[in-house]
Amino acid sequence: MCGRFGLPQDHEVMKRAFGVSADLESGIDWAGLMPRYNVAPTDQVPVVLEKNGDRMAGAVRWGIMPPHTASMRGRTALGSNGKSINTPINARAETVQSNGMFRQSFEKRRCIIPAGGFYEWKREWDSKVPYWIDLKDGSWMGLAGLYTWWKSPEGQWVPSCTIITTSPNSFMEPIHDRMPVILTPGSYDLWLAPDVTDKSELKEVLVPYPAAEMQARQVSSLVNSSANDGPELLDVVQ
């Protein structure tokens, strides 16, 4: 799975990296959203999507809201019985086109979720050791994402997203049995284009990223708590 990631650069750098022409709406607190070093589920995260032929940047909740959501209590989605319900942070590439939770978004609402890198925990003996995984050339990762909208009882539209995961490449396999789909820049246009509906064509890009272009380093267990944030989380643990 992909349960934590980082945004170690600011909004303007991200916009240039992904060819974003404008924000989806005014008033987004980009300074509060990034840089961040320990992005966790239910946080607001940046997304890139296509609108009227242009790439736009917005901020959405990480953890996709299912249609049967009845209300929200803070960041928690509630069902009609008032109990919390699952809001998936990941969708499996193998079943995304057939899973009822994601099928419509896969067809019509695809996005890129920018990341400087992500964390994964490797089981070593009786503990799990955190690693920061990024690209060797220091470039941004464009994670394949899906988004949707939920309308609250008060009439407010709440956007949310999920990250698509796939089987690990040879680099990730010793660390974890899943990894996020990292899109190649050449596939961004296809993935974002709302008029592309050929599922087989879309599925072709949902593959493990080239192993030779990735790197990892062990980092502090401070990342285990989502309350911790700061560049020191990326420091190498010897």
matplotlib code that plots the C-alpha trace (Angstrom):
import matplotlib.pyplot as plt

x = [0.0, 1.0, 0.1, 2.4, 4.3, 6.1, 5.9, 9.3, 9.0, 6.5, 3.5, 5.2, 7.9, 5.2, 3.2, 6.3, 7.1, 3.7, 2.9, 0.1, -1.3, -3.6, -5.3, -8.8, -10.0, -8.7, -8.0, -6.2, -3.8, -0.8, 1.6, -0.2, -0.3, 3.3, 6.1, 5.2, 7.2, 4.6, 1.4, -1.1, -4.6, -7.5, -5.0, -5.6, -3.2, -2.5, -3.8, -3.3, -6.2, -7.2, -10.0, -10.9, -7.6, -5.4, -3.7, -5.1, -4.0, -6.4, -6.5, -8.6, -9.0, -6.8, -9.2, -11.9, -15.5, -17.9, -21.4, -23.1, -21.3, -24.1, -22.2, -18.8, -17.5, -14.3, -12.2, -14.2, -16.8, -20.0, -22.6, -26.4, -26.0, -23.6, -20.6, -17.3, -16.9, -13.8, -12.5, -9.9, -6.5, -5.5, -7.0, -5.5, -4.5, -5.5, -9.2, -9.7, -11.8, -14.2, -14.4, -17.7, -16.0, -13.6, -15.0, -16.7, -13.7, -11.4, -13.5, -14.0, -12.1, -8.4, -5.7, -2.0, -1.0, 2.4, 4.9, 8.6, 8.7, 6.9, 7.5, 7.3, 7.9, 10.1, 9.6, 13.0, 12.9, 10.2, 9.9, 9.0, 11.7, 10.7, 12.3, 12.0, 11.8, 12.3, 13.8, 17.5, 17.4, 15.4, 12.4, 8.8, 6.8, 3.4, 1.3, -1.7, -4.8, -8.6, -10.9, -14.6, -17.0, -19.4, -22.3, -22.8, -26.3, -25.6, -25.0, -21.2, -19.2, -16.3, -13.6, -11.5, -8.9, -7.1, -3.7, -3.5, -1.1, 0.5, 2.8, 6.4, 9.3, 12.5, 13.7, 10.6, 10.1, 12.5, 10.8, 7.0, 4.6, 2.9, 4.0, 2.2, 1.8, 4.4, 3.4, 6.1, 5.9, 5.1, 1.9, 0.6, -1.5, -3.1, -3.9, -5.4, -7.4, -11.1, -12.0, -9.8, -12.2, -10.4, -9.8, -7.2, -5.2, -5.4, -4.5, -1.3, 0.2, -0.6, 2.6, 5.6, 8.1, 11.6, 13.5, 16.8, 15.5, 14.5, 16.4, 15.7, 17.2, 16.3, 14.8, 13.8, 10.8, 9.6, 7.6, 5.5, 3.5, 1.5, 1.9, 5.6, 6.5, 9.7, 12.7, 14.5, 12.2, 14.1, 17.5, 19.4, 19.5, 23.0]
y = [0.0, 3.7, 5.2, 8.1, 10.4, 13.7, 17.1, 18.6, 21.5, 24.4, 25.0, 27.0, 24.4, 21.7, 23.7, 24.1, 20.4, 19.3, 22.0, 23.5, 26.7, 27.7, 26.7, 25.2, 27.8, 30.8, 30.8, 27.4, 27.5, 26.3, 27.4, 25.2, 22.2, 22.2, 21.7, 18.8, 15.7, 13.3, 13.5, 11.1, 9.8, 12.3, 15.2, 17.7, 16.9, 18.6, 17.0, 17.8, 17.3, 18.5, 21.0, 22.6, 21.5, 22.9, 21.3, 22.7, 22.2, 21.7, 20.4, 17.4, 15.0, 11.9, 8.9, 8.6, 9.2, 6.4, 7.3, 6.0, 8.6, 10.3, 13.0, 14.1, 14.5, 16.5, 14.4, 11.2, 9.9, 8.5, 6.2, 6.5, 4.7, 7.4, 5.1, 5.7, 4.2, 3.2, 5.9, 4.0, 5.7, 3.1, 1.4, -1.8, -1.4, -5.0, -4.4, -0.6, -0.8, -3.4, -2.3, -0.4, 2.0, 3.2, 2.2, 5.5, 7.6, 5.4, 6.2, 9.9, 11.4, 10.6, 12.8, 13.0, 13.2, 14.9, 13.6, 14.1, 10.6, 8.1, 6.1, 2.3, 0.1, -3.0, -5.9, -6.7, -9.4, -8.3, -4.7, -2.5, -0.1, 3.0, 3.9, 7.1, 6.2, 8.7, 9.0, 9.1, 12.3, 14.2, 14.8, 14.7, 11.6, 11.8, 9.2, 7.8, 8.9, 9.0, 11.6, 12.1, 14.5, 14.0, 16.4, 17.0, 17.4, 21.1, 21.2, 21.5, 19.6, 17.8, 16.4, 13.3, 11.1, 7.8, 6.5, 3.5, 0.8, -2.0, -5.0, -4.1, -3.8, -5.6, -2.6, -2.4, -6.1, -6.6, -3.7, -4.2, -6.3, -3.2, 0.2, 3.3, 3.6, 6.3, 7.6, 8.4, 12.1, 10.8, 9.2, 12.3, 13.5, 10.2, 9.7, 13.2, 13.4, 13.2, 12.0, 8.9, 6.1, 3.0, 1.0, -1.2, 1.8, 3.3, 0.1, 0.0, 2.8, 1.3, -0.7, -0.7, 2.2, 1.3, -0.1, 1.4, 4.9, 4.6, 4.8, 4.3, 5.2, 4.2, 7.1, 7.8, 6.1, 9.7, 9.2, 6.6, 9.3, 11.6, 14.3, 14.6, 16.7, 18.5, 18.0, 16.0, 13.1, 12.6, 12.3, 9.1, 6.7, 5.1]
z = [0.0, 0.0, 3.4, 3.8, 1.4, 1.4, -0.4, 0.3, -2.1, -2.5, -4.6, -7.3, -7.8, -8.1, -10.7, -12.9, -12.6, -13.7, -16.3, -14.2, -15.6, -12.7, -9.5, -9.6, -7.2, -5.3, -1.6, -1.4, 1.6, -0.3, 2.3, 4.8, 2.4, 1.3, 2.0, 4.3, 5.1, 6.6, 4.6, 6.1, 5.3, 5.6, 5.0, 2.3, -0.6, -3.9, -7.1, -10.8, -13.2, -16.6, -17.1, -20.4, -21.9, -19.2, -16.2, -13.0, -9.4, -6.5, -2.9, -1.9, 1.0, 0.8, 1.3, -1.3, 0.0, -0.9, -2.3, 0.9, 3.1, 5.1, 7.0, 8.3, 11.8, 11.5, 9.1, 9.7, 7.2, 8.8, 7.5, 8.0, 11.4, 12.6, 12.6, 10.8, 7.4, 5.3, 2.9, 0.9, 0.5, -2.2, -5.1, -6.7, -10.3, -11.0, -10.1, -10.4, -13.5, -12.0, -8.4, -7.9, -5.5, -8.2, -11.6, -12.4, -11.3, -13.3, -16.4, -15.8, -12.9, -13.0, -11.5, -10.7, -7.0, -6.8, -4.3, -3.6, -2.4, -0.2, 2.9, 3.3, 6.2, 5.8, 8.2, 9.8, 12.5, 15.0, 13.9, 10.9, 9.7, 7.8, 4.5, 2.4, -1.3, -4.1, -7.6, -8.1, -10.2, -7.5, -9.8, -8.6, -8.6, -10.4, -8.6, -10.5, -8.6, -8.8, -7.4, -6.8, -5.2, -2.3, -1.5, 2.2, 3.7, 3.9, 0.1, 0.2, -2.4, -0.8, -3.2, -2.2, -3.8, -3.7, -4.9, -7.3, -6.3, -8.2, -7.7, -6.7, -9.1, -8.3, -6.2, -4.0, -3.7, -0.7, 1.1, 0.4, -1.7, -3.1, -4.5, -5.8, -9.5, -10.5, -13.9, -16.4, -17.6, -21.1, -19.8, -18.0, -21.0, -21.5, -17.8, -17.4, -20.6, -19.7, -23.3, -23.0, -22.1, -23.4, -20.3, -21.8, -22.9, -19.4, -17.7, -19.8, -17.7, -14.4, -14.1, -11.8, -12.3, -13.6, -10.7, -11.8, -11.4, -7.7, -4.4, -0.7, 2.6, 6.1, 8.1, 11.7, 13.4, 14.0, 10.8, 12.5, 14.1, 11.8, 14.4, 13.5, 10.5, 9.3, 7.0, 9.8, 9.0, 5.8, 7.5, 7.0, 9.9, 10.0]

ax = plt.figure().add_subplot(projection="3d")
ax.plot(x, y, z, "-o")
ax.set_aspect("equal")
plt.show()
